[in-house]
């Protein structure tokens, strides 16, 4: 499926697609991936403000620094800057119970991100489908989708 087909797709259909995909392999998790919001209109409309409130205003995507570490890339004053490194961990997915790969923030991350994990599956050679899971009561049942497209 082409990533553009996920814009406007229902959360249920995106979650079903996610369950069919393989975890993002180490060989693919290299370099910078530009973020895009997918899903229903209301989710895409609320994504930017939610990212801002979580402490990542100007979020552009993620850069994989090595096989175990990634960082967020923000746009500040026209410059790309790194903020909040994450650990890349293999384990059981909170989304579908299958083996997966997740980016996990450290325990000392800002409060809005301490309970966040971004699970990643490979959509195609250049694109990862991400599902953000917030490990808090009521929210942990939901997964919020996004895509990461490899950028030169």
C-alpha positions as CSV (number, residue, x, y, z in Angstrom):
1,X,0.0,0.0,0.0
2,X,1.3,3.5,-0.9
3,X,1.7,5.8,2.2
4,X,-0.6,8.4,0.6
5,X,-3.5,5.9,0.7
6,X,-3.3,6.0,4.5
7,X,-4.3,9.7,4.6
8,X,-8.0,9.6,5.4
9,X,-8.0,5.9,6.2
10,X,-9.8,4.7,9.4
11,X,-7.8,3.8,12.5
12,X,-9.1,0.3,12.2
13,X,-7.8,-0.2,8.7
14,X,-4.4,1.3,9.6
15,X,-4.2,-1.0,12.6
16,X,-5.1,-4.0,10.5
17,X,-2.4,-3.1,8.0
18,X,0.1,-2.6,10.8
19,X,-0.6,-6.1,12.0
20,X,0.3,-7.5,8.6
21,X,3.7,-5.8,8.3
22,X,7.1,-6.9,9.5
23,X,9.1,-5.0,12.2
24,X,11.4,-2.4,10.7
25,X,14.8,-4.2,10.3
26,X,18.1,-2.7,11.4
27,X,19.2,-2.4,7.8
28,X,16.3,-0.1,7.1
29,X,16.6,1.9,10.3
30,X,19.3,4.2,9.1
31,X,19.4,8.0,8.5
32,X,16.7,10.6,8.5
33,X,13.0,9.8,8.0
34,X,10.5,12.7,7.5
35,X,7.3,12.4,9.4
36,X,3.8,12.5,8.0
37,X,0.4,12.3,9.7
38,X,-2.1,9.7,8.5
39,X,-5.6,8.5,9.5
40,X,-8.9,10.3,9.7
41,X,-9.1,14.1,9.3
42,X,-9.7,14.7,13.0
43,X,-6.6,12.8,14.0
44,X,-4.4,14.6,11.4
45,X,-5.8,18.0,12.5
46,X,-5.0,17.3,16.1
47,X,-1.5,15.8,15.5
48,X,0.4,19.1,15.2
49,X,-1.0,20.6,18.4
50,X,-0.5,17.3,20.2
51,X,3.1,17.2,19.2
52,X,3.6,20.8,20.2
53,X,2.1,20.2,23.7
54,X,4.3,17.1,24.1
55,X,7.4,19.3,23.9
56,X,8.3,18.7,20.3
57,X,7.2,21.8,18.4
58,X,8.4,21.8,14.8
59,X,8.7,18.0,14.7
60,X,10.1,17.0,11.3
61,X,10.7,13.3,11.9
62,X,13.3,10.9,13.3
63,X,17.0,10.2,12.6
64,X,18.4,6.8,13.4
65,X,21.9,7.3,14.8
66,X,22.8,3.7,15.1
67,X,21.0,0.3,15.4
68,X,19.9,1.1,19.0
69,X,19.5,4.9,19.1
70,X,17.2,7.4,17.3
71,X,16.5,11.1,17.9
72,X,13.7,13.4,17.0
73,X,14.4,16.2,14.5
74,X,12.8,19.5,15.0
75,X,12.9,22.7,12.9
76,X,14.0,25.7,15.0
77,X,14.8,29.0,13.4
78,X,15.1,27.4,10.0
79,X,17.6,24.8,11.3
80,X,17.2,21.1,12.0
81,X,18.1,20.2,15.6
82,X,18.1,17.0,17.5
83,X,15.9,16.6,20.6
84,X,15.2,13.7,22.9
85,X,17.1,10.5,22.0
86,X,15.2,7.2,22.1
87,X,16.3,3.7,22.5
88,X,15.3,1.2,19.8
89,X,14.1,-2.0,21.4
90,X,12.8,-5.3,20.1
91,X,9.9,-6.9,22.0
92,X,6.2,-7.6,22.0
93,X,4.0,-5.0,20.4
94,X,1.5,-3.2,22.6
95,X,-0.6,-2.7,19.4
96,X,-1.0,-6.3,18.3
97,X,1.0,-8.6,20.5
98,X,3.4,-9.7,17.8
99,X,7.2,-9.3,17.8
100,X,8.1,-5.7,17.0
101,X,10.4,-2.8,17.2
102,X,9.7,0.3,19.4
103,X,11.4,3.6,20.0
104,X,11.2,4.2,23.8
105,X,12.0,7.5,25.5
106,X,14.1,7.5,28.7
107,X,12.6,7.8,32.2
108,X,13.8,11.4,32.5
109,X,12.1,12.6,29.3
110,X,9.6,15.4,29.7
111,X,6.4,14.2,31.3
112,X,4.4,14.2,28.1
113,X,6.8,11.7,26.5
114,X,7.8,9.4,29.4
115,X,5.0,7.0,28.7
116,X,5.2,7.1,24.9
117,X,6.5,4.4,22.6
118,X,6.6,4.5,18.8
119,X,6.2,1.1,17.3
120,X,7.6,0.7,13.8
121,X,6.8,-1.6,10.9
122,X,8.2,-1.6,7.4
123,X,5.6,-0.4,4.8
124,X,8.0,-0.4,1.9
125,X,11.7,0.1,1.2
126,X,11.5,3.8,2.0
127,X,8.6,4.0,4.4
128,X,7.9,3.0,8.0
129,X,4.4,2.9,9.5
130,X,4.5,4.0,13.1
131,X,2.0,3.6,15.8
132,X,2.3,5.8,18.9
133,X,1.2,4.1,22.1
134,X,0.8,6.1,25.3
135,X,1.1,3.8,28.3
136,X,-1.4,5.6,30.6
137,X,-4.9,4.4,31.7
138,X,-7.5,5.0,29.0
139,X,-4.9,5.9,26.4
140,X,-3.0,2.7,26.2
141,X,-5.9,1.1,24.3
142,X,-5.4,3.5,21.4
143,X,-2.6,3.7,18.9
144,X,-2.0,6.8,16.9
145,X,-0.6,6.3,13.4
146,X,2.1,8.2,11.5
147,X,4.5,7.5,8.6
148,X,8.2,8.0,8.3
149,X,9.6,8.4,4.8
150,X,13.3,8.1,4.1
151,X,14.8,11.5,3.2
152,X,18.1,12.1,1.5
